[in-house]
Amino acid sequence: MNNIKTFWKSAELVYNSGDYTSASTLYFKCLFVLLDLIILKNKHITPKDHTDRFKILQKDFPILYSALDRIFPIYHDTYSLQVEKNKCDEVKKHVLSISKEQGIQFSNS
């Protein structure tokens, strides 16, 4: 839980500075930890990597899988392209939506 909130706080700082590529990376880190927490709570396991996370989500959490699969190309873009604000906002929106479903509140959202 601490990592989720720390990544969120860092992402917000970077987002507010206008660096949407780095903010996207941090929002994704927040999202990955959030998804891993959901998996841990429900399956009592933690994914070892992205591939494992995708397999578990696809099998046991198809709605979450679909959401992640749809935005994951943005994460790939962070390695070689500049991410635009609207794509960063899309990632941020997913983090907020899933965290709200899990009862997790961020102090500045």
N, C-alpha and C positions, 0 to 999 in steps of 0.2 A: 504494500500500500504506500509506503514511504517513497519508493522509486517512482510510482505513478505520479504522485504529487510533485516530486522533485523534477521529473522530466516535464511535466505540465508547466510548472513555474518557469523553468528555463526556456521552454518553447515560447511562452508568452513574452518573456523579455526580448528574445531574439526576433520574434514576430513584430513587436512594437518598434524595433529598430529598422524594420524594412527588409531584413534578410530572410526571405521566404523559403529559400532552399534549406538553410540550416534549421529554420523553424519547422519545416516539414519533417526533417530527419528526427528532430526531438519529439514532435507529435507522434510520429510512427513509433519511436521507442516507447512512448507512453502507451500507445495502442497495443503494442506487442506485449508489454508487461500486464496490461489490463486483460487481454485475451488469455494470457497464461494463467492469470489469477482465476478467471472463470473456469478454465480447464482444470486447474488444481482443485477448486472447490467442488466441481461436479464429477471429475474422473479420478481424482487423487493421484494425478501424474503431472509432470511438467514437460513440455516439449523441449527437445534438445537443440532444435534449430528451426529455421523457417519452413523447411520441407516437412518436418514432423508436425509443426503447428498447423500447416495447411491440411495435412492428412487427417489430423484429429478433428479440426473444425469442419472439414468436408463431411466426415462420417457422422459426427455427433452434434454439430452445431451448424447446420446448413445455412441458416440465415446470416450468422456471423461470417461464415466462409464466403458467402456471396458478396457481402459488403467489403471484406478485405480483398477478395479477388478483383473486385471492380476498381479499387484505388491503389493496389499494389504497384502498378506501373509508375505511379508518381514517386514511390520510394526508389525504384530503379533510376528514375530521372535525377535524383539527388546526387548520384555518383558522377554524372557527366554533363548535366544541363542545369540551367538556372530555372528554378521552379517559380512560376508566376503566382501572384497573390490568390487568384481564384482557385487554383489547385491546392494551395496550402490551406485555404479556407475549407475546402472539401474534406481534407484529412482532419482538420480541427473539428468540423461538424460531426464526423463519425466518432471521434474520441468523446466529445460531449454527450452524444446520444447514448453510446454504450455505457459510459460512466454513470449517466443519469439512471439508466435501467438497472445498474448495479448498486444504486444508492450512494454513489461517490460524488461528493460536491467539491468543486475547486473554489478557493476563496475569491478569485477574481473572475468568475464566470456567471 
